[in-house]
Amino acid sequence: MAQILINNKDRYSKMPERVDKMYKRGDVVVVKEDDHRWGRLEGLPDFILVKIPDVSAERFKDYIEPGPDERRRKWTLRINKLPSEILNRADSDGVIVVKARDTHQGDYDYTWEEFREFFFDKKNNKSEESDL
């Protein structure tokens, strides 16, 4: 299972030259496999976790490439475009589960086909279109 750690709030700096380098809400921070143990600070209120069962983290390696400004990540999750019920759930428990394969038997919030449009490639200025 891929796990994608998403920044959940804008970061700021008192030094103007650093502002553009700071993570913004929705930025992908890191991608890990399902056996990764997250630290106690890698959750709400600072981060949201997107879990995609039955898909390797390797599939999302380009999500952590440098973005167009070469400072932050290439991909972002457009959190503010999520439907309110999913956004409310993410804000309350910090996890969004995305079903990518029919073999997944557990609970989920979205299918990949429904969710992928919320991932946005800042370098190429387009939403995710790929199948898993």
Buried (B, 14 or more C-beta within 10 A) or exposed (E): BBBBBBBBEEBEEEEEEEEEEBBBBBBBBBBBEBEEEBEEEBBBEBBBBBBBBBBBBEBBEEBBEEBEEEEBBBBBBEBEEBEEEBBEBBBEEBBBBBBBEEEBEEEBBBBBEBBBEBBBBBBEEEEBEEEB
